[in-house]
């Protein structure tokens, strides 16, 4: 009897678990869902007879390895920093591993061991990265079959609120890990535009977003997503003059978020002071006087678990620090176009910040979770758009491929479906022997993306394609 082990039962796991419950029941397989929150994991599997929930701390090596030893394949939806622990144990016990996260450099160092062990470690198997890779590679393959030469590739993806649930000035609600929303773009971005390499700092990402029109949705803003350049050779598009991967938001979001970034309110590296600093009106734009030097913090890491607002032991902040105190550096960036959004988020409230907050990012995360929360019947929406311009011997063409997916409610979200289903489908195909690859991979090979995209279409996740022939 085949056994699938899933680490993580959070927001992105809901649809994956529902899919795996169905797969295991139909095939008489077993599903084990392991999470630090047993009640959460139990609620996701319900009364499914072929599934069980277990409480585990993935950092507990004996407990982790006991679960992996009994599995036939392992899926990790844990925070990316924890994938390496799971990967090491999978190597020891010769188990295949799937993740939805970007390929970690530490796991990349295991590539020879993975290959020599005859295992398959498949990373970037979610939405973005994941479905974006698979659908783009399918499209690129079709252009190549025509004998086309691609000179421009643009790929846009966004997790948005569905129009029928859009009722706030941010035009956004939290459907995935809120910590990732807070820190999105913090590493800056690099891409290729008309033959030039463009780099943009964190502070430059949101102030001049691009605009794209999506049929049925309207105008959306985009900002560059991380390092697009590293994917040029992966996609085999070295000759393309333009290559960019982006994140989509509504324009109003980018306008307001630009001020928040410039004011330093997303800072995750410095401990907060217990009260406003002296001479708080004498500031350099983009800095915050409510932060001090790093104390006992590890740079770049929050004392809160990502996605959690649980209390962290330690010295609490003084109640003298209010949201208005903390957000004071934002005042120079307030204007008529963003004021309503800032006020809706509670940035200028005179009430005290939560006692568990240790950094500006912690406070901002709290506000996002409380003010931009999805209500039970709210629906989110995933939008993905590929734009490829290419030339053949006969003509110049532009092909677009568009995906729009809406969630069912605030649990069965479009985000959960598009992140989770590729993982579940791949796990099933590997166990059934349809995917027979070994080594360390992301889903850019036809052996992976052809069968996975085929089943995603059966699940209602399908792209609409259109080709425009350009006049010379």
HUMO-V816814 format. One record per pair of residues at least 6 apart in sequence whose C-alpha atoms are under 6 Angstrom apart, sorted by the first residue. I is the first residue (numbers start at 1). J is the second residue. If there is no record, write none. Layout:
<<I | J> <I | J>>
This chain:
<<1 | 29> <2 | 29> <2 | 72> <3 | 29> <3 | 30> <3 | 31> <3 | 71> <3 | 72> <4 | 31> <4 | 71> <4 | 73> <5 | 32> <5 | 71> <5 | 74> <6 | 33> <6 | 74> <6 | 75> <6 | 76> <7 | 34> <7 | 76> <7 | 77> <8 | 35> <8 | 77> <8 | 78> <9 | 35> <9 | 41> <11 | 176> <12 | 416> <13 | 420> <15 | 416> <15 | 417> <15 | 420> <16 | 420> <16 | 421> <16 | 424> <24 | 30> <25 | 50> <30 | 50> <30 | 51> <31 | 51> <32 | 51> <32 | 52> <32 | 53> <33 | 53> <34 | 53> <34 | 54> <34 | 55> <35 | 55> <35 | 56> <36 | 55> <36 | 56> <36 | 57> <38 | 55> <41 | 53> <42 | 53> <58 | 64> <69 | 93> <73 | 95> <73 | 96> <74 | 97> <75 | 97> <75 | 98> <75 | 99> <76 | 99> <96 | 119> <96 | 120> <96 | 121> <97 | 121> <98 | 121> <98 | 122> <98 | 123> <99 | 123> <100 | 123> <100 | 124> <100 | 125> <100 | 126> <101 | 124> <102 | 124> <103 | 123> <111 | 440> <114 | 439> <115 | 439> <118 | 438> <119 | 438> <119 | 439> <120 | 438> <120 | 439> <121 | 440> <122 | 441> <122 | 442> <123 | 442> <124 | 130> <124 | 442> <125 | 423> <126 | 419> <126 | 422> <127 | 418> <127 | 419> <134 | 443> <134 | 444> <134 | 449> <147 | 392> <148 | 390> <148 | 391> <148 | 392> <149 | 390> <149 | 391> <150 | 240> <150 | 389> <150 | 390> <151 | 240> <151 | 241> <151 | 390> <152 | 240> <152 | 241> <152 | 242> <152 | 388> <152 | 389> <153 | 242> <153 | 243> <153 | 387> <153 | 388> <154 | 243> <154 | 244> <154 | 245> <154 | 386> <154 | 387> <155 | 245> <155 | 385> <155 | 386> <156 | 245> <156 | 246> <156 | 247> <156 | 384> <156 | 385> <157 | 247> <157 | 248> <157 | 383> <157 | 384> <158 | 247> <158 | 248> <158 | 382> <158 | 383> <159 | 381> <159 | 382> <160 | 172> <160 | 380> <160 | 381> <161 | 172> <161 | 173> <161 | 380> <161 | 381> <162 | 379> <162 | 380> <162 | 381> <165 | 378> <165 | 379> <169 | 341> <170 | 253> <170 | 341> <173 | 372> <173 | 373> <173 | 374> <174 | 372> <174 | 373> <177 | 307> <178 | 307> <179 | 306> <179 | 307> <185 | 202> <186 | 202> <188 | 200> <188 | 201> <188 | 202> <189 | 199> <189 | 200> <189 | 224> <189 | 225> <189 | 226> <189 | 227> <190 | 198> <190 | 199> <190 | 227> <190 | 228> <191 | 197> <191 | 198> <191 | 228> <191 | 229> <191 | 244> <192 | 198> <192 | 242> <192 | 243> <193 | 242> <194 | 241> <194 | 242> <195 | 241> <203 | 262> <205 | 223> <206 | 254> <206 | 258> <207 | 258> <209 | 221> <209 | 222> <209 | 223> <210 | 221> <210 | 222> <211 | 220> <211 | 221> <212 | 219> <212 | 220> <213 | 219> <220 | 249> <220 | 250> <221 | 248> <221 | 249> <221 | 250> <221 | 251> <222 | 246> <222 | 247> <222 | 248> <223 | 246> <223 | 247> <224 | 246> <225 | 245> <225 | 246> <225 | 247> <228 | 244> <228 | 245> <232 | 238> <256 | 338> <259 | 333> <262 | 286> <263 | 286> <263 | 287> <263 | 329> <263 | 330> <264 | 286> <264 | 287> <264 | 288> <265 | 360> <266 | 360> <266 | 361> <267 | 360> <267 | 361> <268 | 300> <268 | 359> <268 | 361> <269 | 299> <269 | 300> <270 | 291> <270 | 293> <270 | 294> <271 | 291> <271 | 292> <271 | 294> <271 | 358> <271 | 359> <272 | 290> <272 | 291> <272 | 358> <272 | 359> <273 | 290> <273 | 291> <274 | 317> <274 | 318> <275 | 320> <275 | 321> <276 | 290> <277 | 289> <288 | 329> <311 | 356> <312 | 356> <316 | 355> <317 | 355> <319 | 352> <321 | 352> <322 | 350> <322 | 351> <322 | 352> <322 | 353> <323 | 347> <323 | 348> <323 | 349> <323 | 353> <324 | 348> <324 | 349> <324 | 350> <327 | 347> <345 | 371> <357 | 363> <374 | 410> <376 | 410> <377 | 409> <378 | 409> <378 | 410> <379 | 407> <379 | 408> <379 | 409> <380 | 406> <380 | 407> <380 | 414> <381 | 405> <381 | 406> <381 | 414> <382 | 404> <382 | 405> <383 | 403> <383 | 404> <384 | 402> <384 | 403> <385 | 401> <385 | 402> <386 | 400> <386 | 401> <387 | 400> <388 | 398> <388 | 399> <389 | 397> <389 | 398> <390 | 396> <390 | 397> <396 | 470> <397 | 468> <397 | 469> <397 | 470> <398 | 467> <398 | 468> <399 | 466> <399 | 467> <400 | 465> <400 | 466> <401 | 463> <401 | 464> <401 | 465> <402 | 463> <402 | 464> <403 | 463> <405 | 414> <406 | 414> <407 | 413> <407 | 414> <429 | 435>>
